[in-house]
Amino acid sequence: MKKVNRLIFLVVIIFLLLMCTVNIYLIQKGFQNADRQYRVSINRIEKAVTAFEKEKKRAPVNLEELIEYTGMGEYPKVTGLYSIAPADSRKQEVDSFLREETSDYAVFATGDHYYKITYRSDEQIKGQMILLLNMIGFILLAGVLAFLFYIKQKILMPFYRLSEVPYELSKGNLTIPLKENKNRFFGRFVWGMDLLRENLEEQKARELELQKEKKVLLLSLSHDIKTPLSAIKLYAKALSKNLYREEQKKLEIACNINDKVDEIEGYISEIVKASNEDFLHFEVKNGEIYMKEVLEQIREYYEDKMILNQIEFSMGNYSNCLVYGDKERLIEVLQNSIENAIKYGDGKKIWLETDREDEECRIRICNTGCKLPDKELPHIFDSFFRGSNVKKKQGSGLGLYICRQLMHLMEGEITAVMVSDGTDHIMKICIVVHLV
């Protein structure tokens, strides 16, 4: 933020230097060639007033009457004409009339009257222009400073406070506090970042708890396995030393060994089962959702993307039916399935089909160029499974596995079939949701 403060200070300094330069120029150079029209106008008025008195035998009431009398137009820069007759006034009134400094003026006298002519001089005009220019300049400076302070307070300051958050999260510091912010630019970002932090913290806690439980389970099962193993070892040692001579006793020992082996196999099965438990935790918020809203979001996102990838993309007609599930999770399933079609298809054509049957709504994501062997099709929804058609394409083998887990949590289903149209193999991922 120090750089921002320096920038604001620099703007103020540059503005003040610029204003000083302009003022000096206007004072010293700007009006050197200004005319003196008001002097010419005063000379003309003196002559016109003398002629008016000779003809009318009185003084003109004001400047307008004199202009009307002469018929020669206005007098540039002259603003008024005033008169007083010394014979009809006291000396104090005459002095006050002549010395009253309302503005720049000139005084002359005729035989019967004193006249005062007010005018706007070049210096007066210059001062007004300089004052106006400075006022405009400072208003602009105030506007620029207000804008810079607004940018600083509403954008830069919130961003500066958030700049350390991603770094702390990357180090695993998930307890860093995020203050609630109603800023129109960063309010939603802060809310999303805080939600991400909370989710990461929850996942970390679940992972630690799961690791703890599995560690305790493995330690417990390892300890339990020692007992049957010790018995088997003891029986084997006794048999090797021929301690049991009766055949019946030997048969009994063999049966005991077999029981202990079965016991060990049971423990091993528990270990395998524990290692195969779901390692991903999914949360869904099921409710009533409109299928049209889901499909419209898919259309809006993928139409431009398919054009960029030069893939023919189409979505058949679909009706707006009410289905049961989680809108965001259903969109996630559709996106995962379409991304799979983009990655493992031939990049020529992808399309969506929708239909309703009984109490179900079905969406099929179809793509051409499927090269997955038939024997691998039943395993594409298994965790970490990657078919032989992946080649060097990057992936974890979890995309379709996640889709199936989510669909099961939404009480739906996802399946896959391959069909042939005579020239090409087509993969169809079918997503089934229940109608409300």
N, C-alpha and C positions, 0 to 999 in steps of 0.2 A: 504493500500500500504506500510505501515511501515514494515509489516512482510516480504514483498517481498524484500524490501531494506536490511533488516537484513539478509535474506537468502543469497543475493548476497554478502554482506560483509563477512558472515561466510564462503562462498565458497572460497573467496579470501584468508582469513586467513588460512583456512585448507590447501589450495594449497601451500601457502608460507611456512608453517611449514613442509609440506611433502617434498618440494624441499630442504629446509635447512637440513633436516634429511638425505636425499639421498646424498646431496653434502658432508656432513660431513663424512658419511660412506665411500663414494668413496675416499675421500682424505686421511682418516686415516686408513681404513681397506681394502678397495677394491683392492689395488694393492700391498699389503704386500708381496705376494708370486710371484710377477712378476719376470720373469727371466732376466738375463743379457746376452742375446744372442749376442748383438752387441759387447761385449768385446771378446767373443770367435771368432767372425767373424774378428775383427781387428787383433788379433794374427795370424789367418790363412792368412790374406792378407799380413802381414809383411813377413811371411815366403815365400809366393808365389812371392812377389815382389823381394825379394833377389834372389830367384832361377831364375826369369825372367831376371834380370839384368846380372847375371852370364852367362846365355845362349845367350841372345839377344844383350848384350852389350849396352842396352838402357833402358829407363824407359817405362813401359806400357802406351799407349795413354790414356786409360780410363778403367773403371771397367769392361766393357764388354770384352775388349781384354784380360784382366787378367783371367776372367771366362773361356773364350774360351781356353786360354793357359793351365790352370790347368785341365779343363774338370771335375771338381768336383761339378758343380752346383753353384747356387747363394749363396751369403753370407747374412744370415738373418739380416734384419734391416739396412743394409748398403745401402746407396743411391748413393754414388759417390766416385771416386778416382781421385785425381788431383796431379800433380807433377810440380816441377820447379828445374832447375839446377843452383845452386848458382854461378857457374863459368861463366855462360853466362848471368847473370843478375846483376843489380846493387843492392846494399844492401837495398835500399829503396823499391824496388820491392819485394824482398824476405820478408822483414818485413810485407809489405802490404798483401802478399799472406798468410803468416802464421797467421796474426791477423784478417783477414776478417771473420766476424761472420755472415755468411749466415744462419747457423743452427748449431746444435750440431756436433762437429767434434773432431778428434784426429790427432795428428801430429807425424810423426817419420821420421828419416833420414837414408839414406844408405851412402855409400861412395861417391856417385856422385850426389844424388838428395835429395830434401826434398819432403815428401808426406803428403797430407792432405786427411783424410777419413771422409766423412760426413755420419751421421747415424740418425736414429729416436730412441730416447731414450724412456724408459718406462714412464718417467715424461711427455714427450711431448705427447705421445699417451694418457696418462691419462688426460691431460689437454684438448685434442681434444674431448675425449669421454664425459667429464663433460660438456664442452661447447655445444656439440651436444645434450646431454640429457636435458640441461636447455633450449635450443632453442625449442626443441620438446615440453617440458612441458609448456612453455609460449605460444606457438602456440595453444596447447590444452586449456589452460586457456582462451585465447582470444576467441576461438570458443565457449566455454561454456558460457562465459559472453555475447557474442553476441547473443547466443540462448536465454539466460535468459532475456536480454533486449528486444529481439524481442517478446517473450511471454508476457512480461510486457506491452510493448507499444501497441501491436496489439490485445491482448486478455484480459489481466487483467485490463488495464486502461479503455477500453471501457465498459467492464462489470461492473467495479466499478462505472463509471459515470451513468450507467443504473440501478444500484441496488436499487436506491431510487424511480425510476419511478413507479413500480407496487404498492409500499406502498402509494405513493401520489395519484395514481388513485383510490386505495381502499378507501381513505378518501374523495374522491370526488373532489380532486384538478385536474381539467382537463385542466388547463392553463399552466401546467409545460412545459417549452420549451424542445424540443429535437433537438439538432443540427444535421444537415445532416452529415452522415458519409459514406464514401466510403470504409470502412474496409471490406475486403473480407470475414471475419468471421461474423461480426455483422452488415454490411451495410443493408442487407435485413431485419434483425431482428429489427433494429432501424426504418427502413421505415414502417414495419408492426406495430410496437408499436405506432409510430406517427399516422398512419392511424387509429388504434384502438382508440387512444386518441381523434382524431378529430371526429370519429363516435360517441363516447360516449358524446362528448361535443354537437354535433348536436342533438342527441337524448334527452339529458338533456334540451336543449333549446326548442325543439319541445314539450317535456312533460310539461315544465313550461308554454309554450304558450297555450297548450291545456287545462291545468288545469285552467289557467287564463280565457280562453274563456268559459269554462264550468261553472266556478264560476260566471262570469258575467251573463251568460245565466240563471243560476239557480236563481240568485238574481233578475234578471229582471222578470222572470216568476213568482217567488214568490210574487213580488210586484204586478204584473198584476192579480194574482189570488185573491188578497185581495179585489179588486173592486167587482167582482161578488159575492164573499162570503159575503161582507158587505150588498149587495143588498138582497141576500137570507135571511140573518139574519134579515134584516129590514122587509121584507115581512112576514117572519115567526112570528115575534113579533106582527105585525099588525093583522095577522090572529088569533093569540092566544088571542088577546084582542077584537076580533070581531069588528074591526073598519070598515070593509067593509060589509054592510048588503045586498047590491044588489048582486044577483047571477052572473050577467054579470061582475061586478067588480071582484068578486072572481075568475071567470074563467080567466079574464085577468091577475090577479096576478099569477095564476097557470102557465099560459103560460110564463110569465116573469121568474118565477122560473125555468121552464124547459129550457128556453134559457140560463140562467146563468149557469145551470148545464152543458149544452152542451159546453159553453165557457170554463168552468173549465176542462172538459174532453179534449178539444183541447189543453189546456196548458199542461195537464198531458201527452198527447201523444207526445208533443214536448220534454218534459223531458225524457220520455222513449226512444225516438228516439235519443236524444243526448247521453244518457248513453249507447246506443247500437252501436254508431259509432265506426269504426275501431280504436282500441287502438294500433295497430302495424302499423308501417310505412315501406313499402317495396320499394326498388329501383331496377329496372331492366334496363339493357342496351341491348335492343333487336338488333339483327343483324342476319347475316347468319352464321350458325354453321353446322359442319359436325356431323351427328349422330354417326358415327363410333367412333370418338374421345371421345364422351361422354360415349358410352357403353364400350369402352376399359378401360377407367378410372374406371368404375364401376366393370368390371371384375377383373382388377388388384387389387383393394382394397378388394373385397369381397371373392375371391377364397381362400386366406389364412385364412381369418376370419371364413369362413364357415367350413373349415377343423378343425380349433381349436374348434369350437362349435359343431363339429360332425353332421353337417347338410348337406344333399345332395343338392348341388347347381349346376345349369346348366343354360346356356344361349344359346338359339337357334341361328341359322344362321341369320345374319343381313347384309344388304347391306349398303353401304356408301352413304346416301342421304343427301341433303342439306335442312335444316329446318330453320324456323324462331323462334328466341328466344334468351335467354341469357344462354350461356354455363354453367357458374358457378351456376346459379339459377336452371337450368334444372337438373344438377347433384345433387343439394341440394334436389330437389323434389324426385328424384329417391332414394337417400340415406334415406330420411325420410320414404318413402314407404317401402323400404326393411327393415329398422330398425323396423318398425311397424310389418312387417311379422315375423321377428325374435322374437319380444317380445310377440306377441299374437297368433302365430301359435303353432303347437305341436312340433316344432323343428326337424321334420323329413325331410321335403323337401321344397325347395324354388326354383322357376325357373322363367326365363323371356322369354316372347314371343314377337316377333316383326312382324309387317306386314304393308303393305301400301295399302291404299284404297282411290281412287279418288285423292284428293289433301291433304291427311292427312297421317301422320306416327303415328302408335299406338304402345305403349309399355305396356305390361301387366306384373305386378308383382304378381305371384301366390304363395300361400302357403297352405299347408294342415293343418287340425286341427282347422278350424274356428268354434268357439262356440258362435258367436254373434247372438242373436235372429233376425229374419227377420224384425220385427217391428222397430228395432234400426238402421238398415242399412242406411235409408235416413238421419240420423242425424250425421253420423260419421265425416262429414266435418264441423260441427258446432263448434264454438269456445267453449272451456272448456267442450265439451261433452266427457264423458268416458262411454263406454258400460259396460254392466253387466258382461262381460267376463274378465274384467281387474283384478279381484281378488285383490291381494295385490301388484300388479306391480306398480312401481312408474311412474308418468307421469302427464302432465299438461292438456292434452286434446287439445293441440294446434298444434300438428304435422301435421295432415291432413288438418286442417283449414289453416295453413300457405301454405301448398302445393296448395290448391285450389286458394288462393289469388295470389300466384306467377304464376300459370298457366293462370289465367285470365289476369294478367298483360302482359303475353307473348302471349295473344290472343289464348290460348289453353284451354284445359279442362281436368279435372280429375274426373273419376267416379269409382264406386265400385259395384260389383255384387258378389253374392254367387251362386255357382253351386254345384251339387252333382254328384259324379261319382259312386254312388251305395253303397259305403262303407265309404265314407268320405265327409265332406263338405270343399269346396275349396273357398278361398277368392281371388278375382281377382281385383286388382287396375289397371284401364286403364288410361294411360296418352296419351293425343292426342295433337300433334303439327302439325302445317301447313307446308307443303312442300314449298320451295321457287320456 
